[in-house]
Amino acid sequence: MKIVVLVKEVPDTYGDRKLNLETGLADRAASDAVIDEIGERALELALTYADAHEGTDVAVLSVAPEGATATIRKALAMGAGSATHISDEALRGADLGLTADTLAAAVRRMGFDLVITGNVSTDGSGGMIPAMLAELLDVPHATGLSAVDISDGAVSGTRAVESGVQQVSADLPAVISITEALPGPRFPNFKGIMAAKKKPLEVLTLANLGITADDPDAARSIMLTIAEKPPRAAGIKILDEGDAGEKLADFLIENRLA
């Protein structure tokens, strides 16, 4: 079985995250760059299956800036067998449509039985890539899974819905996305880190994939304005002088919170 796992380099959520007010893009110099944790969980799911099923090929795929090689090699150190890194200046600030087109072209090139992604990234928070990718690949998808079972010809799992839990399944090939309910990632050991240096890591451009970023037939979004989040204003203090309950009730009613 060939499993392709999408991983994404994002600004570390434990550091400062800022926008460049000129470009509207994330200021990647403001904090350390790391693999998004949800992507690591997706990779852990694939590696766990591979550990129990000999012959499983796990490959990671990432659209990332040129300097993301070290981040992607961490996925190889965790246990992935190969990696594909799509790096092209034309992808700088790419919207979801262009990103999905690019990923779909790369997945077709790599070949796959199953694509595993996180449900939403911590930087863009679009949450649409898994469904868009499945549509472009013309395969079924199961999104937002909190438990996953992979078999030879199908994948199944559960996802939380407002009224309870859904059980879903799809024949392979398919695309699935997982939530943070899945187990956390393993840590690369010394052997894995050394082995990662020799594992294949292919770097591709849009030209390699036959994609033109300014294709007039594909809708592309642009940033119109950007502004910093305003400073947090001081809250309202309610002093208890025997009427705190009434004041709190009035505040909730005034702000339509009750």
Buried (B, 14 or more C-beta within 10 A) or exposed (E): BBBBBBBBBBBBEEEEBBBEEEEBEBBBEBBEBBBBBBBBBBBBBBBBBBEEEEEBBBBBBBBBBEEBBEBBBBBBBBBBBBBBBBBBEBBEBBBBBBBBBBBBBBBEBBEBBBBBBBBBBBBBEEBBBBBBBBEBBEBBBBBBBBBBEBEEEBBBBBBEEEEEEBEBEBEBBBBBBBBEBBEEBBEBEEEBBEBBEEBEBBBBEBEBBEBBBEEEEBEEEEEEEEEEEEEEEEEEEBEEEEEEEEBEEEEEEEEEEE
